[in-house]
Amino acid sequence: MTSSGRDSHESDDESHDHDHDGHGADDVTATSSSEGEVAQFSVPEMDCPSCAGKIENALDNLSGLSSYDTQPTTGKVVVTYDAESLSPPDIVDAIESAGYEVTDSTATDADAGDSPTDDRESVWTSSRAIKTWISGGFVTLGLLFEFLLTSQNVLVAEIVGRELFIADILFLVAIGVAGQVIFRNGYYSARNLNLDIDLLMSIAISGAVIAGLVFGESLYFEAATLAFLFSVAELLERYSMDRARNSLRELMDLSPDEATVKRDGEEVTVPVDDVAVGDVVVVRPGEKIPMDGDVLDGESAVNQAPITGESVPVDKTPGDDVYAGTINEQGYLEVEVTSEAGDNTLSRIVQMVEDAQSNKTEREQFVERFSSYYTPVVVGFAILVAVIPPLLFGVSWPTFIVYGLTLLVLACPCAFVISTPVSVVSGITSAAKNGVLIKGGNHLEAMGAVEAIAMDKTGTITKGELTVTDVVPLNGNSEEDVLRCARGLESRSEHPIGEAIVGRAEQAAVAEREVDEFESITGKGVKADLDGTPHYAGKPGLFNELGFDLSHVHATTDGGVVTTKSRQMCERNDCLDLLEETVPELQSQGKTVVLVGTKAEIEGIIAVADEIRPESKQTIQRLHDLGVEHIIMLTGDNERTARAIATEVGVDEFRAELLPDEKVEAIKELDEQYDGVAMVGDGVNDAPALATATVGVAMGAAGTDTALETADIALMSDDLSKLPYLYELAHDANSVIRQNIWVSLGAKALLALGVPFGLVPIWAAVLVGDAGMTTAVTGNAMRLSRLTPDQLHTD
């Protein structure tokens, strides 16, 4: 076995982001990696670090296992193994030898149960809950006989020379009822050499009973209280973990289980797993779209919030793509399926959110290392407290045995071990519901700590699509005249500027002109005959070559014609200096200028620009308000355009005319100057810079495989305003993780120090040190789910 146990998943650098195909995460399939076959097993009862530890120790004994990843927060075990020396049933047997049932598997030949679900019975009506309440009833009866019905608490038996009263019998029954599960789990812990809470509690309860028998002083009440309260603690912990798991399950439940498909001219309802690529599914108003696909027929507004986080429904017409899990708001749609059920955007999101737990944060790695020392140290301390004072100072054995047993209860590090992963899961699933995909806890942690953010210009700060921003008619022409000529000239051009001009003309519904003799003038513009008259569209330099004096162009609309000989007309103050005034002014705003005209006159000016996103300025201001020290814009565009956009949106610095490798160097410089830098780009063209940055954030990644695979974080919608939400969520997550770790550690330490002085009863160790802290850290972590982008807009 090359790597297993905790060593296989403590490093940030080791990847466990395997590509599991399947509907959601539960379809029965198998995948391969370079290390071997990959299988995923559902183990719902594995819901705490000590549970995971038993399974890890059991898996350590398997030969042919390359690596594994236990995920208590989702109840999953992901295993990479050599199929020639190990089979899925062997892995299932190993997991179940640790005392946990495997309810489902993504390995085709695993005989691991029939139900493809992680669901388990309700915490409060489970068999353990029933046993706990029965045990509590016997503890209550015992207390009644012990303190209220003392005259009825008569001697009923004598065992091994020790007296037993009715209260003692009731306490022992309570131990037997509640302790059944505890001792069972403790047995599996001992069998797998895992010093966890189940084994420690088994020792503590047994020790109390034995001490009562040996020393003649009743410790049955302490043992019964311990068994009952620990069972309550386990129920509370399980309830808390179920809350965290439900946040992820809400993602899985977005996609419907069935789809209406058109086959042989009829509409039939089939499971989504039976829908194939190329099938046509019918989606009626109010229904969820079951598969990724392209609209064939119909028009409707689709609510894409479950995938992209967009608050406003998006209009869909034939040719547009749609995503599984989104909601058809009003119209009828027929959608041609473009991906399998297990390979759609929603399934990839769910899988990546699950796999995100494999990338441990630095704090999580610290806690795991600390916990490996904490438990043995506290157990050793418990033995010393229980033994040394009675031996050296002659004090009461039962009293200090209880103190030692109390320390055993505090020896389990569950509360602070679970404090980080439950916070990470809460933050990551909350982000996914709001259209932000974070691919690892380490990326969440890093994003909350960056001091600088670099942004690509095109497609990030700007929309990435050229649009016409200004039309300036000259020499008596109207705006419609200018657009009509420009449309004719650019209709045969494939240049993005030409496409933008044609788009504006079509939007204005201007008439078309007859086009002949079209010619592209490389680097300058285009030429064509419009209705038999030669026309030109291009850079100002092209019209200089045609003999125009661009410093004196007639600006009125009285039909005058300005040539190089008509300077006198400017005495009337109705001339424009295109070279010194109009053109530079437009260019200073980051716009590209196109002149339109004939050899006789300049008919007008059209300015084209990559329009700044409306939310860019507000986003950058909000990031500054949240504490980001430095925001820089990186672009390959010219310096004049970059400067105009940088000034408009309010970035601290810009760098223009950068090649991809120069963007990488800029990121490295920023990283040296600041403690962490995030790069925001389109996820494809900016891939080198995204990979170099501390955190790479891809824009508009919905349905884009490359962006989903390469970025550390993906903004699923093309919405820059999600960036402040991401930063604040990550920052808050770091705060929550710090709070959980230090509060749980502090509480354990204070309780442990108070035990030898008789300040901490055993019930307080259970309810405060174990159940209380586990419930508290989970509840604190769940606060992250309440942070939404809308809150940022209203703060």
C-alpha positions, -999 to 999 in steps of 0.1 A, spaced: 0 0 0 16 32 -11 -3 56 11 -32 52 35 -45 64 68 -43 101 77 -11 104 57 -31 100 26 -51 131 30 -34 155 54 -14 173 27 -29 202 7 -8 191 -22 -23 157 -25 -54 156 -46 -85 136 -40 -107 154 -65 -116 122 -84 -141 126 -112 -169 103 -101 -196 99 -127 -231 94 -114 -264 110 -109 -257 133 -80 -232 112 -61 -251 80 -58 -254 62 -92 -238 28 -94 -207 33 -115 -169 30 -111 -141 53 -123 -104 50 -127 -75 72 -118 -38 70 -125 -34 52 -92 -61 26 -98 -98 21 -95 -118 47 -75 -149 38 -55 -171 57 -32 -190 42 -3 -219 57 16 -215 52 54 -243 73 70 -234 63 106 -198 77 102 -205 112 114 -176 121 137 -138 120 136 -137 90 159 -160 71 136 -137 79 107 -107 69 127 -120 34 132 -127 30 95 -93 44 87 -76 19 109 -96 -9 94 -86 2 59 -50 4 69 -50 -34 71 -59 -39 34 -32 -46 9 -38 -31 -26 -52 2 -13 -36 32 -28 -53 60 -8 -86 68 9 -105 98 21 -130 96 49 -156 124 50 -176 124 83 -195 155 73 -210 138 43 -208 101 54 -187 91 24 -155 71 21 -136 75 -12 -111 47 -19 -84 43 -46 -74 7 -50 -56 -19 -72 -84 -39 -88 -61 -69 -93 -54 -74 -56 -85 -59 -40 -122 -59 -47 -150 -36 -36 -165 -64 -14 -132 -66 5 -134 -28 11 -170 -31 22 -160 -59 47 -132 -38 61 -155 -8 66 -182 -30 82 -155 -46 104 -152 -12 121 -189 -14 130 -204 7 103 -229 -4 77 -222 5 40 -256 15 25 -244 22 -10 -214 21 -33 -203 35 -66 -184 3 -74 -202 -19 -98 -192 -52 -82 -197 -42 -46 -225 -61 -28 -231 -32 -5 -268 -29 -2 -296 -21 -25 -306 15 -17 -287 42 -35 -293 67 -7 -276 82 23 -308 88 42 -310 74 77 -338 74 103 -346 105 123 -323 111 152 -350 114 178 -369 83 168 -339 60 161 -334 28 181 -305 45 200 -328 74 209 -354 50 223 -328 32 243 -315 65 256 -349 76 268 -355 42 285 -321 45 302 -330 80 313 -362 67 328 -343 41 349 -318 68 360 -347 90 371 -363 61 390 -330 53 406 -326 89 418 -361 88 433 -352 57 454 -318 72 463 -330 106 475 -368 106 479 -380 71 485 -351 62 508 -373 40 531 -382 18 501 -346 16 488 -341 -17 506 -313 -42 502 -323 -66 475 -292 -86 467 -256 -92 476 -231 -98 448 -195 -108 453 -198 -97 489 -212 -62 480 -246 -49 488 -270 -38 461 -301 -16 467 -331 -10 444 -315 23 432 -283 4 424 -302 -22 404 -320 6 385 -287 24 377 -272 -9 364 -303 -15 342 -298 21 329 -262 12 321 -272 -19 303 -298 -2 282 -278 29 272 -244 12 273 -253 -15 248 -244 7 218 -215 23 236 -198 -10 245 -205 -23 210 -187 7 194 -160 5 221 -154 -31 211 -149 -21 174 -126 7 186 -104 -17 205 -105 -42 177 -92 -15 153 -67 0 178 -85 34 178 -84 53 211 -116 72 205 -145 84 225 -164 51 223 -135 32 238 -128 58 264 -165 59 274 -166 21 276 -136 22 299 -150 50 320 -184 33 325 -168 -1 332 -143 15 355 -171 31 376 -190 -1 379 -159 -21 388 -147 5 413 -181 4 430 -179 -34 434 -143 -33 445 -143 -4 469 -178 -8 483 -188 28 476 -215 31 450 -203 46 417 -233 31 398 -250 65 397 -219 80 381 -217 51 356 -254 53 348 -253 91 344 -223 87 322 -240 61 299 -272 81 297 -257 116 292 -232 103 266 -260 88 246 -278 121 247 -245 137 236 -242 114 207 -278 121 196 -271 159 198 -239 154 178 -257 133 152 -285 159 150 -259 187 145 -241 167 118 -274 159 100 -280 197 98 -247 201 81 -254 172 57 -288 185 48 -273 217 34 -254 195 9 -284 172 2 -304 203 -8 -280 206 -38 -285 169 -47 -322 173 -45 -323 201 -71 -324 177 -100 -357 158 -105 -358 120 -105 -379 117 -136 -381 133 -170 -408 136 -197 -392 124 -230 -406 124 -265 -402 90 -280 -419 76 -311 -442 106 -312 -454 101 -277 -445 117 -243 -433 91 -218 -421 96 -182 -388 78 -174 -362 80 -147 -335 106 -155 -309 78 -155 -326 63 -186 -324 96 -206 -297 95 -232 -278 123 -250 -299 134 -280 -332 126 -264 -358 155 -264 -373 162 -230 -405 183 -224 -405 208 -196 -437 225 -187 -442 257 -167 -432 253 -131 -412 221 -137 -375 216 -131 -353 210 -161 -340 174 -157 -309 175 -179 -284 198 -194 -293 206 -230 -302 230 -258 -336 245 -263 -352 231 -295 -386 246 -293 -405 271 -271 -396 302 -252 -396 308 -215 -379 325 -186 -358 301 -166 -348 305 -130 -311 296 -129 -305 306 -93 -299 270 -82 -269 268 -105 -256 303 -111 -271 322 -83 -287 347 -107 -317 363 -90 -334 373 -122 -348 346 -145 -330 343 -179 -350 343 -211 -344 311 -232 -352 307 -268 -343 280 -294 -305 275 -294 -299 286 -258 -284 262 -233 -302 252 -201 -290 234 -170 -303 205 -149 -319 217 -117 -330 251 -130 -368 259 -131 -389 267 -161 -409 297 -149 -437 302 -175 -434 288 -210 -433 254 -227 -398 241 -236 -385 212 -256 -348 205 -248 -324 183 -266 -302 166 -240 -265 172 -244 -250 153 -214 -255 122 -194 -273 124 -160 -240 119 -142 -221 144 -163 -243 175 -161 -233 208 -145 -253 201 -113 -238 167 -108 -203 181 -113 -210 208 -88 -223 183 -62 -193 161 -67 -168 189 -64 -185 202 -33 -182 167 -18 -146 163 -29 -137 198 -15 -133 182 19 -102 164 7 -83 196 5 -75 202 42 -71 238 54 -39 246 74 -59 249 106 -75 215 99 -41 199 95 -30 216 127 -60 203 146 -55 168 134 -18 168 143 -27 183 177 -54 158 184 -30 129 178 -10 141 209 -39 154 229 -58 122 236 -28 101 248 -16 130 270 -50 134 287 -55 97 291 -21 96 308 -31 125 330 -63 107 339 -44 76 350 -21 97 372 -50 116 388 -68 84 395 -38 66 410 -12 89 424 -32 108 451 -47 77 467 -13 60 467 8 89 479 -16 108 501 -41 81 512 -71 100 499 -103 82 489 -99 59 459 -135 62 446 -133 100 445 -101 101 425 -112 73 403 -142 94 394 -119 123 386 -98 100 364 -129 87 346 -140 123 341 -107 131 324 -112 101 302 -144 116 290 -125 148 282 -97 130 264 -116 126 231 -109 156 208 -141 152 187 -154 187 193 -124 206 181 -115 180 154 -150 185 138 -149 222 143 -130 229 111 -146 205 86 -181 213 96 -174 250 91 -158 243 57 -188 222 45 -212 249 57 -193 276 39 -188 256 7 -224 244 4 -237 279 12 -215 293 -16 -227 266 -40 -263 275 -34 -255 311 -43 -237 303 -75 -201 302 -62 -182 269 -65 -153 265 -40 -132 234 -48 -116 229 -14 -114 241 22 -79 253 16 -91 276 -11 -119 289 11 -94 296 38 -69 313 14 -96 335 -2 -105 349 32 -69 359 39 -58 375 6 -46 411 8 -46 418 -30 -69 409 -59 -59 411 -95 -86 413 -122 -85 406 -159 -102 434 -179 -119 418 -208 -148 396 -196 -143 404 -160 -144 441 -154 -159 446 -188 -186 424 -205 -162 410 -230 -185 419 -259 -180 450 -281 -210 473 -284 -216 507 -301 -215 534 -275 -216 566 -296 -228 576 -330 -218 612 -341 -234 622 -374 -215 648 -395 -221 670 -425 -259 670 -424 -263 633 -420 -286 617 -393 -277 589 -369 -298 566 -390 -279 576 -422 -245 568 -405 -257 534 -392 -272 525 -426 -239 532 -443 -219 514 -416 -242 484 -417 -236 480 -454 -199 484 -451 -195 460 -421 -221 434 -431 -195 413 -448 -168 418 -422 -160 392 -397 -142 416 -373 -158 419 -338 -160 457 -343 -180 451 -375 -203 427 -358 -210 452 -330 -219 479 -356 -242 456 -375 -258 445 -343 -265 482 -334 -279 489 -368 -302 459 -366 -314 470 -332 -322 504 -347 -340 487 -376 -323 508 -402 -327 498 -439 -302 477 -457 -282 490 -487 -270 472 -518 -234 461 -513 -209 455 -541 -171 453 -544 -164 447 -507 -128 449 -498 -110 446 -465 -81 471 -461 -57 453 -437 -51 471 -405 -71 502 -416 -108 493 -423 -131 482 -451 -143 495 -485 -175 488 -505 -198 502 -531 -232 511 -515 -259 516 -541 -231 522 -566 -211 548 -545 -177 539 -529 -178 541 -491 -152 536 -464 -152 527 -427 -121 526 -407 -95 542 -385 -89 580 -387 -56 573 -405 -76 558 -435 -94 591 -440 -62 610 -437 -49 590 -466 -81 599 -485 -71 636 -482 -93 648 -454 -82 674 -429 -95 658 -398 -88 689 -377 -117 708 -395 -148 687 -401 -182 703 -404 -204 694 -374 -237 710 -384 -265 691 -401 -273 717 -428 -259 695 -456 -225 713 -459 -196 693 -472 -161 698 -457 -130 691 -477 -94 701 -473 -102 734 -489 -131 745 -466 -113 759 -436 -132 792 -439 -164 774 -427 -148 770 -393 -151 807 -386 -188 800 -379 -176 777 -350 -195 747 -364 -164 725 -371 -150 697 -351 -112 691 -346 -114 653 -349 -77 647 -343 -73 670 -313 -107 669 -297 -134 644 -306 -114 613 -314 -89 617 -285 -119 623 -261 -136 591 -272 -104 572 -271 -96 585 -236 -128 568 -225 -114 534 -238 -134 534 -270 -123 525 -305 -132 551 -331 -145 542 -366 -151 569 -392 -177 564 -420 -178 583 -453 -170 586 -490 -141 602 -507 -162 634 -507 -173 637 -471 -171 621 -437 -206 611 -428 -201 603 -392 -182 587 -363 -190 555 -345 -174 546 -312 -172 510 -301 -161 497 -267 -161 467 -245 -187 480 -221 -179 481 -184 -201 459 -163 -226 480 -144 -216 463 -112 -178 467 -116 -174 500 -98 -196 490 -69 -178 456 -66 -144 472 -63 -156 497 -38 -172 470 -17 -140 449 -18 -121 480 -5 -147 484 22 -143 448 33 -106 453 38 -88 443 5 -57 464 5 -49 465 -32 -69 458 -64 -51 458 -97 -64 454 -133 -43 433 -157 -49 435 -194 -34 429 -228 -53 460 -241 -35 493 -249 -26 516 -221 -50 544 -231 -80 521 -229 -68 504 -197 -62 538 -180 -98 549 -189 -114 518 -175 -92 517 -144 -101 553 -136 -138 546 -142 -140 516 -119 -116 527 -92 -89 501 -91 -57 510 -73 -34 501 -102 -35 489 -137 -10 472 -160 -16 472 -198 -3 455 -229 6 423 -210 12 389 -226 1 358 -206 35 353 -192 37 389 -181 5 385 -162 21 356 -144 51 378 -135 27 405 -122 10 379 -100 43 368 -86 53 404 -78 20 410 -60 25 378 -41 58 390 -28 45 424 -19 12 412 -3 2 383 19 -18 363 -7 -32 374 -40 -64 363 -58 -66 364 -96 -101 368 -112 -103 359 -149 -123 339 -175 -108 305 -165 -93 297 -199 -73 326 -214 -60 336 -180 -52 300 -169 -14 306 -162 -22 336 -140 -50 318 -123 -27 289 -115 0 311 -102 -22 331 -78 -28 321 -43 -65 316 -53 -77 315 -89 -113 326 -95 -130 319 -128 -159 341 -141 -190 327 -157 -181 290 -154 -216 275 -156 -215 247 -181 -178 253 -189 -158 221 -182 -124 238 -185 -133 265 -159 -148 240 -135 -117 219 -137 -89 245 -137 -101 272 -112 -99 270 -75 -131 289 -72 -157 295 -100 -184 322 -101 -210 302 -119 -229 332 -133 -212 360 -152 -217 382 -122 -188 401 -107 -209 413 -78 -205 378 -63 -169 385 -56 -174 406 -25 -198 379 -12 -171 353 -18 -145 373 0 -168 381 30 -180 344 32 -143 332 32 -133 358 57 -162 349 80 -155 312 75 -119 318 87 -133 337 118 -158 309 125 -130 282 122 -108 302 146 -136 306 171 -145 269 169 -110 257 174 -100 280 202 -133 279 221 -134 241 220 -98 237 230 -101 263 257 -133 246 271 -116 212 272 -85 227 288 -104 245 315 -125 214 323 -95 192 324 -76 215 348 -107 218 370 -112 180 374 -84 172 399 -99 199 422 -133 184 422 -148 214 402 -161 194 373 -187 167 378 -188 139 353 -221 150 338 -205 184 330 -176 167 312 -201 149 290 -227 176 284 -202 206 282 -170 191 271 -184 167 245 -220 172 235 -221 209 243 -190 219 224 -199 196 194 -233 212 192 -219 247 197 -193 245 170 -217 230 146 -243 257 153 -217 284 149 -206 269 116 -241 268 103 -243 306 107 -223 308 74 -253 295 55 -272 327 64 -248 349 45 -261 357 10 -251 382 -17 -283 401 -11 -271 410 23 -241 428 8 -264 450 -13 -284 461 17 -256 466 42 
